């Protein structure tokens, strides 16, 4: 039996020493360099991150966090995003290649995963952070949807996950034991009227996570969705009433809304081996919002509004 009685001595801002007694009363001495960022949770792991557009994107924050933790990856977005964002800056910062691919195109995805395999061999993780509500952006009420736009919304925001997983598996791109994470929102389970068709899209996305999860589990591959707080992103800005949804979440959630950086850290844990037995879940990352009914802050705000 080994008894360890560690203690730490900080030496300057950049290092600490750790002493402990090991077997046969041998004193062990270790030095930790505190300037090294992260914890190496994704060290040696490779993947593909879909959906980063600009610094306000959750996928952008995820890429930064994955890189910090030792992960290496390809960045991908639709070709139309070339003129909308600054993905080159993220690619330079994270030493990543950009491969433009339309996630609704099997041909583009096949080419992407063949390229990923050529660069990394098999990969360890995939992040799906893709969404577009066309009727929402056009301010179409749910009862008056343009069905062509509706189908496009479902294809981009949900069916794309199915296509990505299918093409990755067909190319044998994902290593056994890998992890896939998709970003969702509680509007897929509850009615947020201004979220409209995107509620259907997120419901479908979460269903795909469950349905594919069983099949992927046979290879030890995990797939989960993160139901994230309303977050100020380019996609979110296109939803009428988003500011009200954001403030509502802030007032109702015991911890307030979870920001993109904390979502990125949570995503890293799901891509790491720490969660190797977690799959087919929609995991709430929303400051406790999903378990709340009403809060004191909300009651007070409503009372003030009603003059009571």
C-alpha positions as CSV (number, residue, x, y, z in Angstrom):
1,X,0.0,0.0,0.0
2,X,1.2,3.5,-0.8
3,X,0.5,6.4,1.5
4,X,0.8,9.8,0.0
5,X,0.8,13.0,2.0
6,X,1.2,15.7,-0.6
7,X,1.7,19.4,0.0
8,X,2.3,22.2,-2.5
9,X,4.7,25.1,-2.4
10,X,4.2,27.9,-5.0
11,X,7.4,29.3,-6.3
12,X,6.8,32.5,-8.2
13,X,3.8,32.8,-10.6
14,X,4.8,30.1,-13.0
15,X,5.6,26.9,-11.1
16,X,4.8,24.9,-8.0
17,X,6.5,21.9,-6.4
18,X,4.8,18.8,-5.1
19,X,6.3,16.4,-2.6
20,X,4.9,13.0,-1.5
21,X,6.1,9.8,0.1
22,X,5.9,6.8,-2.2
23,X,6.8,3.2,-1.6
24,X,9.7,2.3,0.7
25,X,9.6,5.8,2.2
26,X,11.0,7.3,-1.0
27,X,10.4,11.0,-1.2
28,X,9.1,12.0,-4.7
29,X,9.5,15.5,-6.1
30,X,7.6,16.9,-9.1
31,X,7.6,20.3,-10.7
32,X,4.6,21.6,-12.5
33,X,4.9,24.4,-15.1
34,X,1.9,26.6,-14.5
35,X,2.4,28.5,-17.8
36,X,1.1,25.5,-19.7
37,X,-2.6,26.2,-20.6
38,X,-5.3,23.7,-20.2
39,X,-5.2,20.2,-18.7
40,X,-4.4,18.1,-21.8
41,X,-7.9,16.6,-21.9
42,X,-7.8,16.2,-25.7
43,X,-4.1,15.6,-26.0
44,X,-3.4,13.3,-29.0
45,X,-7.0,13.6,-30.2
46,X,-8.1,14.9,-33.6
47,X,-11.4,15.8,-35.1
48,X,-13.7,18.1,-37.2
49,X,-15.5,21.1,-35.9
50,X,-18.5,22.3,-37.9
51,X,-20.1,25.8,-37.7
52,X,-17.5,28.3,-36.6
53,X,-18.2,31.6,-38.3
54,X,-16.8,34.5,-36.2
55,X,-15.8,35.2,-32.6
56,X,-19.4,35.2,-31.4
57,X,-19.9,31.6,-32.6
58,X,-20.1,28.9,-30.0
59,X,-18.2,26.7,-32.4
60,X,-15.4,29.3,-32.4
61,X,-15.2,29.1,-28.6
62,X,-15.2,25.3,-28.8
63,X,-12.3,25.3,-31.2
64,X,-10.3,27.5,-29.0
65,X,-11.0,25.3,-26.0
66,X,-10.3,22.1,-27.9
67,X,-6.9,23.5,-29.1
68,X,-6.1,24.7,-25.5
69,X,-6.7,21.1,-24.3
70,X,-4.3,19.6,-26.9
71,X,-6.9,18.7,-29.6
72,X,-6.1,19.2,-33.3
73,X,-8.8,19.5,-35.9
74,X,-10.2,20.6,-39.2
75,X,-12.6,23.6,-39.3
76,X,-15.5,23.4,-41.6
77,X,-18.4,25.6,-42.7
78,X,-20.5,26.1,-45.8
79,X,-18.8,27.8,-48.7
80,X,-21.1,30.8,-48.4
81,X,-19.5,31.5,-45.0
82,X,-16.3,32.5,-46.7
83,X,-17.7,36.0,-47.2
84,X,-19.5,36.2,-43.8
85,X,-16.9,35.4,-41.2
86,X,-13.2,35.5,-40.4
87,X,-12.5,31.8,-40.1
88,X,-8.9,32.3,-41.4
89,X,-8.0,34.0,-38.1
90,X,-9.3,31.0,-36.1
91,X,-7.5,28.6,-38.3
92,X,-4.2,30.5,-37.8
93,X,-4.8,30.7,-34.0
94,X,-5.5,26.9,-33.7
95,X,-3.1,25.7,-36.4
96,X,-6.0,24.2,-38.3
97,X,-6.9,23.6,-41.9
98,X,-10.2,24.9,-43.2
99,X,-12.2,22.6,-45.5
100,X,-15.3,24.3,-46.9
101,X,-18.2,21.9,-47.1
102,X,-22.0,22.2,-47.4
103,X,-23.3,20.0,-44.6
104,X,-26.4,19.2,-46.7
105,X,-24.3,17.8,-49.5
106,X,-23.2,14.2,-49.3
107,X,-20.5,14.8,-51.9
108,X,-19.0,17.6,-49.9
109,X,-19.1,15.6,-46.7
110,X,-17.6,12.5,-48.4
111,X,-14.7,14.7,-49.7
112,X,-14.3,16.3,-46.2
113,X,-14.0,13.0,-44.3
114,X,-11.6,11.6,-46.9
115,X,-9.4,14.6,-46.5
116,X,-9.6,14.3,-42.7
117,X,-8.6,10.7,-42.9
118,X,-5.7,11.6,-45.2
119,X,-4.5,14.2,-42.7
120,X,-5.1,12.5,-39.3
121,X,-6.0,8.9,-40.0
122,X,-9.1,8.1,-38.0
123,X,-10.4,11.0,-36.0
124,X,-11.6,11.1,-32.4
125,X,-14.4,13.7,-32.3
126,X,-16.9,15.7,-34.3
127,X,-18.7,18.9,-33.2
128,X,-22.0,19.9,-35.0
129,X,-22.8,23.5,-34.3
130,X,-25.0,24.2,-37.4
131,X,-28.4,25.9,-37.5
132,X,-30.4,28.2,-39.7
133,X,-34.1,29.0,-39.3
134,X,-35.1,30.6,-42.7
135,X,-38.8,31.2,-41.7
136,X,-37.6,32.6,-38.4
137,X,-35.3,35.1,-40.2
138,X,-38.1,36.0,-42.6
139,X,-40.4,36.6,-39.6
140,X,-42.9,34.0,-40.7
141,X,-45.4,32.9,-38.0
142,X,-45.4,29.1,-37.3
143,X,-48.9,28.9,-38.7
144,X,-47.8,30.5,-42.0
145,X,-44.6,28.7,-42.8
146,X,-43.1,28.5,-46.2
147,X,-42.7,24.8,-46.5
148,X,-39.7,25.0,-48.9
149,X,-37.9,27.1,-46.3
150,X,-39.1,24.8,-43.6
151,X,-37.6,21.7,-45.2
152,X,-34.4,23.7,-45.8
153,X,-34.3,24.6,-42.1
154,X,-34.7,21.0,-41.1
155,X,-32.0,19.9,-43.6
156,X,-29.5,22.5,-42.4
157,X,-30.2,22.4,-38.7
158,X,-30.9,18.7,-38.0
159,X,-30.7,16.3,-41.0
160,X,-27.1,17.6,-41.5
161,X,-26.1,15.8,-38.3
162,X,-27.5,12.6,-39.7
163,X,-25.6,13.2,-43.0
164,X,-22.4,14.1,-41.2
165,X,-22.5,10.9,-39.0
166,X,-23.4,8.7,-41.9
167,X,-20.7,10.0,-44.2
168,X,-18.1,9.8,-41.4
169,X,-19.1,6.2,-40.7
170,X,-19.1,5.2,-44.3
171,X,-15.6,6.6,-44.7
172,X,-14.6,4.8,-41.5
173,X,-13.3,8.1,-40.3
174,X,-14.2,7.9,-36.6
175,X,-12.0,5.8,-34.3
176,X,-13.8,3.4,-32.0
177,X,-14.3,5.2,-28.7
178,X,-14.8,8.5,-30.4
179,X,-17.3,11.2,-29.5
180,X,-19.8,13.4,-31.4
181,X,-21.4,16.4,-29.9
182,X,-24.3,18.5,-31.3
183,X,-25.5,21.9,-30.0
184,X,-29.2,22.2,-29.2
185,X,-31.6,24.5,-27.3
186,X,-34.5,23.8,-24.9
187,X,-36.9,25.2,-27.6
188,X,-36.7,21.6,-29.0
189,X,-38.6,20.4,-25.9
190,X,-40.7,23.4,-24.9
191,X,-42.6,26.0,-26.8
192,X,-40.9,29.4,-27.3
193,X,-43.2,31.0,-29.7
194,X,-40.7,33.2,-31.5
195,X,-38.3,30.2,-31.9
196,X,-40.9,28.8,-34.3
197,X,-39.6,26.2,-36.8
198,X,-36.3,26.0,-35.0
199,X,-38.1,24.2,-32.2
200,X,-39.0,21.4,-34.6
201,X,-35.4,21.4,-35.9
202,X,-33.9,21.0,-32.5
203,X,-36.4,18.3,-31.6
204,X,-35.4,16.4,-34.7
205,X,-31.7,16.9,-33.9
206,X,-32.1,15.5,-30.4
207,X,-34.1,12.5,-31.8
208,X,-31.2,11.8,-34.3
209,X,-28.8,11.8,-31.3
210,X,-30.8,9.1,-29.6
211,X,-31.6,7.0,-32.7
212,X,-28.0,7.1,-34.0
213,X,-26.6,6.7,-30.5
214,X,-27.7,3.0,-30.3
215,X,-26.0,2.2,-33.6
216,X,-22.8,4.1,-32.8
217,X,-22.6,2.4,-29.4
218,X,-21.8,-0.9,-31.0
219,X,-18.5,0.7,-31.9
220,X,-18.0,2.4,-28.6
221,X,-18.7,5.8,-30.2
222,X,-20.7,8.3,-28.2
223,X,-23.1,11.0,-29.4
224,X,-24.7,13.6,-27.2
225,X,-26.5,16.9,-27.5
226,X,-25.8,20.0,-25.4
227,X,-28.9,22.1,-24.7
228,X,-27.3,25.5,-24.3
229,X,-28.6,28.7,-22.8
230,X,-29.6,31.4,-25.2
231,X,-26.3,32.8,-26.4
232,X,-25.5,36.0,-28.2
233,X,-24.4,34.6,-31.5
234,X,-24.8,35.5,-35.2
235,X,-27.5,32.9,-35.5
236,X,-29.3,34.1,-32.3
237,X,-29.4,37.6,-33.5
238,X,-31.7,36.5,-36.4
239,X,-34.5,35.5,-34.0
240,X,-37.1,38.2,-33.3
241,X,-37.4,38.7,-29.6
242,X,-34.0,37.2,-28.8
243,X,-33.1,39.9,-26.3
244,X,-36.3,39.1,-24.4
245,X,-35.5,35.4,-24.5
246,X,-32.0,36.1,-23.2
247,X,-33.1,38.3,-20.4
248,X,-35.9,35.8,-19.4
249,X,-33.2,33.0,-19.2
250,X,-31.0,35.3,-17.2
251,X,-33.7,36.1,-14.7
252,X,-35.0,32.5,-14.4
253,X,-31.7,30.6,-14.2
254,X,-30.2,30.3,-10.7
255,X,-26.7,30.6,-12.2
256,X,-27.7,32.9,-15.1
257,X,-27.2,32.1,-18.7
258,X,-24.2,30.0,-19.6
259,X,-21.9,31.8,-21.9
260,X,-20.1,30.4,-25.0
261,X,-16.8,30.0,-23.1
262,X,-18.4,27.8,-20.4
263,X,-20.2,25.8,-23.1
264,X,-16.9,25.2,-24.9
265,X,-15.4,23.9,-21.7
266,X,-18.3,21.6,-21.1
267,X,-18.1,20.4,-24.7
268,X,-14.4,19.5,-24.2
269,X,-15.4,17.2,-21.3
270,X,-17.8,15.4,-23.6
271,X,-15.1,15.0,-26.2
272,X,-12.6,13.7,-23.7
273,X,-12.3,10.2,-22.2
274,X,-13.7,11.5,-18.9
275,X,-17.3,10.9,-20.3
276,X,-16.6,7.6,-22.0
277,X,-19.8,6.1,-20.7
278,X,-22.1,9.0,-21.5
279,X,-24.2,8.7,-24.7
280,X,-27.6,9.4,-26.3
281,X,-28.2,12.3,-23.9
282,X,-29.5,15.8,-24.3
283,X,-27.5,17.5,-21.5
284,X,-28.6,20.8,-20.2
285,X,-26.0,23.5,-19.9
286,X,-28.2,26.4,-19.0
287,X,-27.5,27.5,-15.5
288,X,-30.4,25.5,-14.1
289,X,-33.0,27.0,-16.4
290,X,-34.6,23.7,-17.4
291,X,-35.6,22.9,-13.8
292,X,-37.1,26.2,-13.0
293,X,-40.8,27.3,-12.9
294,X,-40.5,30.9,-11.8
295,X,-37.9,32.9,-9.9
296,X,-38.1,35.7,-7.4
297,X,-36.5,38.0,-9.9
298,X,-39.1,37.2,-12.5
299,X,-42.0,37.6,-10.0
300,X,-40.6,41.0,-9.0
301,X,-40.2,42.1,-12.6
302,X,-43.8,41.1,-13.4
303,X,-45.1,42.8,-10.2
304,X,-43.4,46.0,-11.2
305,X,-44.8,45.7,-14.7
306,X,-48.3,45.2,-13.4
307,X,-48.0,47.8,-10.8
308,X,-48.6,45.4,-7.9
